[in-house]
């Protein structure tokens, strides 16, 4: 493999990882902001309160996005295996 191919493979791996992780991170961000806003309004300053809603939301998002994530991973794996020179 040439340096260009290795660089492209690494770049593709990083982009695939970011694309796969983005939905769960965005959901966690939105839920965290909502819980923080609710805590600020109600003046409840316990830091562990935001943990449970975030975990539940991320698990739900993972269940919703799992088919899409699997499809992206299969596409990336197929691209990697097709890039292997035969013989």
MODELLER restraints for C-alpha pairs under 7 A, 6 or more apart:
rsr = mdl.restraints
at = mdl.atoms
rsr.add(forms.Gaussian(group=physical.xy_distance, feature=features.Distance(at['CA:20:A'], at['CA:69:A']), mean=5.76, stdev=0.5))
rsr.add(forms.Gaussian(group=physical.xy_distance, feature=features.Distance(at['CA:24:A'], at['CA:58:A']), mean=5.47, stdev=0.5))
rsr.add(forms.Gaussian(group=physical.xy_distance, feature=features.Distance(at['CA:24:A'], at['CA:61:A']), mean=6.02, stdev=0.5))
rsr.add(forms.Gaussian(group=physical.xy_distance, feature=features.Distance(at['CA:24:A'], at['CA:62:A']), mean=6.60, stdev=0.5))
rsr.add(forms.Gaussian(group=physical.xy_distance, feature=features.Distance(at['CA:27:A'], at['CA:57:A']), mean=6.74, stdev=0.5))
rsr.add(forms.Gaussian(group=physical.xy_distance, feature=features.Distance(at['CA:27:A'], at['CA:58:A']), mean=6.41, stdev=0.5))
rsr.add(forms.Gaussian(group=physical.xy_distance, feature=features.Distance(at['CA:28:A'], at['CA:54:A']), mean=5.46, stdev=0.5))
rsr.add(forms.Gaussian(group=physical.xy_distance, feature=features.Distance(at['CA:28:A'], at['CA:57:A']), mean=6.83, stdev=0.5))
rsr.add(forms.Gaussian(group=physical.xy_distance, feature=features.Distance(at['CA:28:A'], at['CA:58:A']), mean=6.11, stdev=0.5))
rsr.add(forms.Gaussian(group=physical.xy_distance, feature=features.Distance(at['CA:31:A'], at['CA:54:A']), mean=5.96, stdev=0.5))
rsr.add(forms.Gaussian(group=physical.xy_distance, feature=features.Distance(at['CA:32:A'], at['CA:50:A']), mean=6.30, stdev=0.5))
rsr.add(forms.Gaussian(group=physical.xy_distance, feature=features.Distance(at['CA:32:A'], at['CA:54:A']), mean=6.43, stdev=0.5))
rsr.add(forms.Gaussian(group=physical.xy_distance, feature=features.Distance(at['CA:35:A'], at['CA:50:A']), mean=5.84, stdev=0.5))
rsr.add(forms.Gaussian(group=physical.xy_distance, feature=features.Distance(at['CA:39:A'], at['CA:45:A']), mean=6.25, stdev=0.5))
